[in-house]
Amino acid sequence: MIELAIIGGTGLTALEGLEITRQQMLYTPYGEPSSPIIHGTYCGKSIVFLARHGTRHTIPPHKINYRANIWSIKELGIKTVIAVAAVGGIHPDMRPKDLVLPHQLIDYTWSREHTFFAEDLTHVTHIDFTHPYCESLRSQLLTAAQQVDLTIHPQGIYGATQGPRLETAAEINRMERDGCDIVGMTGMPEAALARELELDYATCAVVANPAAGRGSAQITMAEIEANLKQGVQNVRRLLAEVIRLV
């Protein structure tokens, strides 16, 4: 029985330590997922791994087939999803390399295919999205962080932007006024689609850089990649522990 799905974002296109048993490409009513589904054993548990941006990190945030990705996971009978995402830090306490477990989000994206309930309906479906992340799964992640003595921000408001460009300083100022603590490009519609299919879903965010206007220099990919390299090592420690708890 597969216990868990992990969706890897920027900096985590493969899961080191995963004993791969097979790869599977699923064909969904919404097209192909971003990458083959990697089946394997991690810390003694059967899990699957999916690279959100593709195995070579070639799919930009606004072109990801979120519906196919989430549908594939549901089709395999999996009920629990941990999504890893690279973000910018808006709140001054959320610094590069930090880990954050967002508890809320604000959606600034547009034009993405954002629901399974759009066509050929017998009735209109609304989901309760008051709390967009699964609280029990967030609690397990927090417990896992404590077990391995890993510092993690226990909550934060994730602002999801369209991308692929980074934001302007004025946009980040607006997001801060709205209450956002971190900014990323893949948080939506992924979280809402998981809720539509009744999956337990939580995000572990890695702060890759200060958001626009929050740092002392221009944001560069070299800076982002360097911070992610260290931050993702902590993500791997966290995943190894939480998989024992799920």
RAUR-V77135 format. One line per field, one symbol per residue. psi: psi as a letter, one per 20 degrees, with the letter a starting at -180 (. if undefined). burial: + if it has 16 or more other C-alpha atoms within 10 Angstrom, else -. A space follows every 10 residues. Layout:
# RAUR-V77135
psi=???
burial=???
This chain:
# RAUR-V77135
psi=pphqppopbp imiqopipnp hrqpoqprij aqrhrqpoqa pokjqprqpp ohjqhjlior hiipmhghgh gggghijqip ppppqprqpg phinrpiqqp nqirqpojrr jqojqimhql qirpppqokg oiqohhhghh ggggghhjlp pqpirqppoo rgaiqrrrhh ghgghghijp hqprijhqjg ghhhhhjlqo pqpoppohqq rpiirirqpq hggghghhgg hhhhgggggh ghhhh.
burial=-+-+++++++ +++++--+++ -----+---- -+++++++++ -+--++++++ +++++-+-++ ++-+++++++ ++++---+++ ++++++++++ +--+++++++ ++++++--+- -+++-+---- ---------- -+++--++-+ +++++----- -+---+++++ ++---++--- -++-++--++ ++++++++++ ++++++--++ ++++++++++ ++++----+- ---++-++-+ ++-++--+++ +++---
